[in-house]
Amino acid sequence: MIGAVLSSSAGIARALGRALKPLLPWIAAALMGAIIWHFLPVIGPADRLARATQVTADWKAQADEQARQARNWRASYTASETLRKQETTDAIDAVASEIERCAARVTEARQSARIIERIVTKEPTYDQNRCPVRELVDPDQLRQALQPGR
């Protein structure tokens, strides 16, 4: 059975070979044309494939460069935000310190104003002619009025 199949296929190959023999120059020319067309500059598939590969490589290089720039920008942004937060904290602390200093100075000024008011509104003593007697202000009291709390 196998021998019959092989002999019939050999017969078909011989018949096909005799039928294609006059077309061999045309087949060879078509094959040469296909090869020439494939490697033809500018419009051939090999050239288009090479250009597409180059464009892809260029895009990949650009994407890598942009990714690197994005990472650098992100790092500088993070550092900038860290510094900004620290500066904001420092500014808030400075303002709070200044508020405390101002409140202390206001308290000191109020104490001084109370002592000065006591000195100024003190009822004078009078002599027998009903004239006020001149008196010196106690230096300790005056010192305390000018520098309260010390």
Secondary structure, DSSP 4 states (H G I P E B T S, - for coil): -HHHHHHHHHHHHHHHHHHHGGGHHHHHHHHHHHHHHHT-TTTSHHHHHHHHHHHHHHHHHHHHHHHHHHHHHHHHHHHHHHHHHHHHHHHHHHHHHHHHHHHHHHHHHHHHHHHHHHHHTPPPPB-TTS-BPP-PPPHHHHHHHHSTT-
